Amino acid sequence: MQALARLGDGLARIAITAGRIGSWACVPLVAFIIFDVISRRFFGTGSTMLQELEWHFHALLFLLCLGYAYIRDAHVRIDLVREHMGERSRHLLELVGFVAILMPFCAIMAWYGTDMAWRSFQQGEGSPNPGGLPNWWLIKAAVPLGLLLLLVAGAAIAIRKYLLLFAPAELRREVIERVHRETGGATDERRS
């Protein structure tokens, strides 16, 4: 069980590191937007390339931070049913949700996303707009990468939920402590 806990922690570190790196996409994104707004408003100029860079960096920010948000429990939840469940039932629901929904979704989307990026690369796809960005395969490759990072984060959470359900009490306490450190305490375990 300790090896499983270490695996879960390692997977969580991958998602957290990717999210921290991906969050830096916010800096050029804000700079591009400010420059674009100022150049359009005050100088009457615009750039298709700049606008496309904005949505490319927005996509990077979102895709690289998906797994991070899941690990930090910062994603949106609709707790109509879940809020009335006990702690063990919530852990079991999360575990079943990973296996039945998140894992197949991420695998299928990553598969098709990889195909989309590969076709884009083969075709030398670029912007159809004059002055747009070339090499759209780069941003399209971020789609399967982001989904794989979400899958890694989901596996880390699933391992932790499994341990919270079936591990000895001491290991469960260690898992809860790790989760609290990563999330600042805003987790199911704290609300229980």
C-alpha positions as CSV (number, residue, x, y, z in Angstrom):
1,M,0.0,0.0,0.0
2,Q,2.9,2.4,0.7
3,A,4.1,1.8,-2.9
4,L,0.7,2.7,-4.2
5,A,0.7,5.9,-2.1
6,R,4.1,6.8,-3.5
7,L,2.8,6.2,-7.0
8,G,-0.2,8.5,-6.4
9,D,2.1,11.2,-5.0
10,G,4.4,10.9,-8.0
11,L,1.5,11.3,-10.4
12,A,0.2,14.2,-8.4
13,R,3.6,15.9,-8.6
14,I,3.6,15.5,-12.4
15,A,0.2,17.2,-12.7
16,I,1.2,20.0,-10.2
17,T,4.5,20.7,-12.0
18,A,2.8,20.9,-15.4
19,G,0.2,23.2,-13.9
20,R,2.7,25.5,-12.4
21,I,4.6,25.6,-15.7
22,G,1.4,26.1,-17.6
23,S,0.3,28.9,-15.3
24,W,3.2,31.0,-16.7
25,A,1.3,31.1,-20.0
26,C,-0.8,33.8,-18.3
27,V,2.1,36.3,-18.4
28,P,2.5,36.4,-22.2
29,L,-1.3,36.1,-22.6
30,V,-1.9,39.3,-20.6
31,A,0.9,41.1,-22.4
32,F,-0.5,40.1,-25.8
33,I,-4.0,41.2,-24.9
34,I,-2.8,44.6,-23.5
35,F,-0.6,45.2,-26.5
36,D,-3.5,44.2,-28.9
37,V,-6.0,46.4,-27.1
38,I,-3.7,49.4,-27.0
39,S,-2.6,49.0,-30.6
40,R,-6.2,48.7,-31.9
41,R,-7.6,51.4,-29.7
42,F,-5.0,54.1,-30.0
43,F,-3.2,53.3,-33.2
44,G,-5.9,51.7,-35.3
45,T,-3.7,48.7,-36.1
46,G,-4.4,45.1,-35.5
47,S,-2.6,41.8,-35.9
48,T,-4.1,38.5,-36.8
49,M,-1.0,36.8,-35.5
50,L,-1.3,38.6,-32.2
51,Q,-5.0,37.5,-31.8
52,E,-4.1,34.0,-32.7
53,L,-1.3,34.0,-30.2
54,E,-3.8,35.1,-27.5
55,W,-6.0,32.1,-28.1
56,H,-3.0,29.8,-28.4
57,F,-1.7,30.9,-25.0
58,H,-5.2,30.8,-23.5
59,A,-5.5,27.1,-24.7
60,L,-2.0,26.3,-23.2
61,L,-3.0,27.9,-19.9
62,F,-6.2,25.9,-19.8
63,L,-4.9,22.6,-21.0
64,L,-1.7,22.5,-18.9
65,C,-3.6,23.5,-15.8
66,L,-6.5,21.0,-16.0
67,G,-4.7,18.3,-14.0
68,Y,-3.4,20.8,-11.5
69,A,-7.0,22.1,-10.8
70,Y,-8.2,18.5,-10.3
71,I,-5.4,17.7,-7.8
72,R,-6.0,21.0,-5.9
73,D,-9.8,20.3,-5.9
74,A,-10.2,23.7,-7.5
75,H,-12.5,22.5,-10.3
76,V,-16.2,23.1,-10.4
77,R,-18.4,20.5,-8.8
78,I,-22.1,20.2,-8.8
79,D,-22.8,18.6,-5.5
80,L,-26.6,18.0,-5.7
81,V,-26.2,14.3,-4.8
82,R,-22.6,14.2,-3.5
83,E,-23.2,16.7,-0.7
84,H,-25.7,14.3,1.0
85,M,-23.3,11.4,0.9
86,G,-21.0,10.1,3.6
87,E,-17.2,10.3,3.3
88,R,-16.7,6.7,2.2
89,S,-19.5,7.0,-0.4
90,R,-18.0,10.2,-1.8
91,H,-14.6,8.5,-2.1
92,L,-16.2,5.5,-3.8
93,L,-18.1,7.8,-6.2
94,E,-14.9,9.6,-7.1
95,L,-13.1,6.3,-7.8
96,V,-16.0,5.0,-9.9
97,G,-16.3,8.3,-11.7
98,F,-12.6,8.1,-12.6
99,V,-12.8,4.6,-14.0
100,A,-16.2,4.9,-15.7
101,I,-16.1,8.5,-17.0
102,L,-12.8,10.4,-16.7
103,M,-10.4,7.7,-17.8
104,P,-12.3,6.7,-21.0
105,F,-13.0,10.3,-21.8
106,C,-9.4,11.4,-21.5
107,A,-8.1,8.3,-23.4
108,I,-10.5,8.8,-26.3
109,M,-10.0,12.5,-26.5
110,A,-6.2,12.1,-26.3
111,W,-6.3,9.5,-29.1
112,Y,-8.3,11.7,-31.4
113,G,-6.4,14.8,-30.4
114,T,-3.1,13.1,-31.3
115,D,-4.6,12.1,-34.7
116,M,-5.7,15.7,-35.2
117,A,-2.3,17.1,-34.3
118,W,-0.5,14.5,-36.5
119,R,-2.7,15.3,-39.5
120,S,-2.1,19.0,-39.0
121,F,1.6,18.4,-38.9
122,Q,1.5,16.3,-42.1
123,Q,-0.5,18.9,-43.9
124,G,1.6,21.8,-42.7
125,E,-1.6,23.4,-41.4
126,G,-1.4,27.0,-40.5
127,S,-3.8,29.9,-40.2
128,P,-6.1,30.5,-43.1
129,N,-6.0,34.2,-42.3
130,P,-3.5,36.5,-43.9
131,G,-0.7,37.2,-41.4
132,G,-1.8,34.3,-39.1
133,L,0.3,31.8,-37.3
134,P,1.9,28.8,-39.1
135,N,2.4,25.4,-37.6
136,W,-1.0,24.9,-36.0
137,W,0.0,21.3,-35.1
138,L,1.9,22.8,-32.1
139,I,-1.2,24.0,-30.4
140,K,-3.2,21.0,-31.5
141,A,-0.6,18.8,-29.8
142,A,-1.4,20.6,-26.6
143,V,-4.9,19.0,-26.6
144,P,-3.8,15.4,-26.1
145,L,-1.0,16.6,-23.7
146,G,-3.5,18.4,-21.5
147,L,-5.9,15.4,-21.5
148,L,-3.0,13.1,-20.6
149,L,-2.1,15.4,-17.7
150,L,-5.7,15.3,-16.6
151,L,-5.6,11.5,-16.8
152,V,-2.5,11.5,-14.7
153,A,-4.1,13.7,-12.1
154,G,-7.2,11.6,-12.2
155,A,-5.1,8.5,-11.6
156,A,-3.5,10.2,-8.6
157,I,-6.8,11.1,-7.1
158,A,-8.2,7.6,-7.8
159,I,-5.2,6.0,-6.0
160,R,-5.8,8.3,-3.1
161,K,-9.5,7.6,-2.9
162,Y,-8.7,3.8,-3.1
163,L,-6.3,4.3,-0.2
164,L,-8.8,6.3,1.8
165,L,-11.3,3.5,1.3
166,F,-9.1,0.4,1.9
167,A,-5.7,1.3,3.4
168,P,-4.9,0.9,7.1
169,A,-5.8,3.9,9.3
170,E,-2.3,5.2,9.6
171,L,-1.8,5.3,5.9
172,R,-5.2,7.0,5.5
173,R,-4.1,9.7,7.9
174,E,-0.9,10.2,5.9
175,V,-2.9,10.5,2.6
176,I,-5.3,13.0,4.2
177,E,-2.3,15.1,5.4
178,R,-0.8,15.1,1.9
179,V,-4.0,16.1,0.4
180,H,-4.5,18.9,2.9
181,R,-1.0,20.3,2.1
182,E,-1.7,20.3,-1.6
183,T,-5.2,21.8,-1.4
184,G,-4.8,24.2,1.5
185,G,-7.3,22.0,3.4
186,A,-10.2,22.6,1.0
187,T,-11.1,19.0,0.4
188,D,-13.8,16.4,1.1
189,E,-11.7,15.1,3.9
190,R,-11.9,18.5,5.7
191,R,-15.6,18.8,5.1
192,S,-16.3,15.4,6.6
